[in-house]
Amino acid sequence: MRVVIVTESFPPDVNGVAHCALQTARHLVARGHDPLVIAPASSAAASAAAEAATSPSSSASFSPSPSTTSPRSTSPRSASPRTIDSDAPCPVVRIPSLPLPGYPQVRVALPSRRVAATLAAHRADVVHLAGPFVLGVRGMAAAARLGIPAVAVYQTDLAGYARTYMGAGEAAAWRRLRAVHSAADRTLAPSSAAMKDLEEHRVPRVRLWPRGVDTVRFRPDLRDDELRRRLAPNGEMIVGYVGRLAPEKHVELLSGACGLPGVRVVIVGDGPSEPSLRATLPGAVFLGRRTGDELARIFASFDVFAHTGPYETFCQTVQEAMASGTPVVAPAAGGPLDLVDHGRTGLLVPPHDARAVTGAVRDLQADPELRASYGRTARAMVEGRTWAAVGDQLLDHYAEVLSARTAVVA
């Protein structure tokens, strides 16, 4: 099966959309399929992509590159412009992009005829739209013109972001989301809460598709006593947060936990809110961005994982904490409702409630045996949620969409 993944973000970006798109591409390759990714140029690749865009053939044809051509195919349909994605599992076409004002970690793709040209050149059977909003809208339009079935994956609560950043604009965000998702053959929601939101806003053909977790990388036995001594030299209970440091994440809700005797708050991640959070969270340790095996070691070394963002359609970091055997405190909203079994794997608290977050941390601090029990149960609950398992579910969705298209044509 030839699949084009059109994604608003892709590694080296570090976020849920990028990670899910990467895992999808890996699984397709592992199952013998032929994926290709279209993504905005990252900050490191932006200048190279912009340079490629100025070449006479950039909008309609592509030249093979050793760093981006799939090892299983060197045909013209698998070729792509030169990029720096040497670690990608498949070819990656980078679209020139600009940083989002005030949030340079997020890049927005510029208009480009390369999207439609890539879909045609790859002879795609299915177009996979990951978190479509800007680039994904163009991918949906191109798929419709070419008559290619499209599966749209809902991943970002853009209405919640509009409320956070502008204080308004939720209706406009939902109009845009409804337009692109209604054009897709199927929309995949990562959680029951996300499904409900989509259906309440009249998005048709919605199905559930959760996310996987790497239970080999994230596991309890990576707990590191030396790391813990560096982070909490007086033996404090370590409460960790992992994620973007941005207004919609409401990390400031951990301020009360910072004031608890015997608690050390550790923040992993970066973003525009970091300067203000350093002032708001006295005594917290800021580790910056961490990835891979180092991040897994940090997760396993937490005593409690606390997530504070109320706008998560899934919340991958909660699942990674659970795989690490770490009890979770999270808002009773969005994706965490499906992930955290309140009173068995962690504690759910009312969204936006700093006192409730502090109280949950205090309760877990008071009962080490309860923390250990929550952690063991959390690990057991996610052991079957591998990326291979959910990747095969995705292939079933593709097959059903293709079958429905074939039935209509017949």
LINRAVEN-V425693 format. One record per run of one state. SS is the DSSP state (H for helix, E for strand, - for the rest). FROM is the first residue (numbers start at 1). TO is the last residue. If there is no record, write none. Layout:
ss = [SS & SS]
from = [FROM & FROM]
to = [TO & TO]
This chain:
ss = [- & E & - & H & - & E & - & H & - & H & - & E & - & E & - & E & - & H & - & E & - & H & - & E & - & H & - & H & - & E & - & H & - & E & - & H & - & H & - & E & - & H & - & H & - & E & - & H & - & E & - & H & - & E & - & H & - & E & - & H & - & E & - & E & - & H & - & H & - & H & -]
from = [1 & 2 & 8 & 16 & 31 & 34 & 41 & 46 & 54 & 76 & 79 & 91 & 96 & 97 & 101 & 103 & 110 & 114 & 123 & 126 & 131 & 135 & 147 & 149 & 155 & 158 & 167 & 170 & 184 & 186 & 190 & 192 & 201 & 206 & 209 & 220 & 223 & 225 & 232 & 237 & 243 & 247 & 250 & 251 & 259 & 263 & 269 & 274 & 281 & 285 & 289 & 292 & 302 & 304 & 307 & 316 & 324 & 327 & 332 & 336 & 340 & 342 & 343 & 346 & 350 & 354 & 366 & 368 & 383 & 387 & 410]
to = [1 & 7 & 15 & 30 & 33 & 40 & 45 & 53 & 75 & 78 & 90 & 95 & 96 & 100 & 102 & 109 & 113 & 122 & 125 & 130 & 134 & 146 & 148 & 154 & 157 & 166 & 169 & 183 & 185 & 189 & 191 & 200 & 205 & 208 & 219 & 222 & 224 & 231 & 236 & 242 & 246 & 249 & 250 & 258 & 262 & 268 & 273 & 280 & 284 & 288 & 291 & 301 & 303 & 306 & 315 & 323 & 326 & 331 & 335 & 339 & 341 & 342 & 345 & 349 & 353 & 365 & 367 & 382 & 386 & 409 & 410]
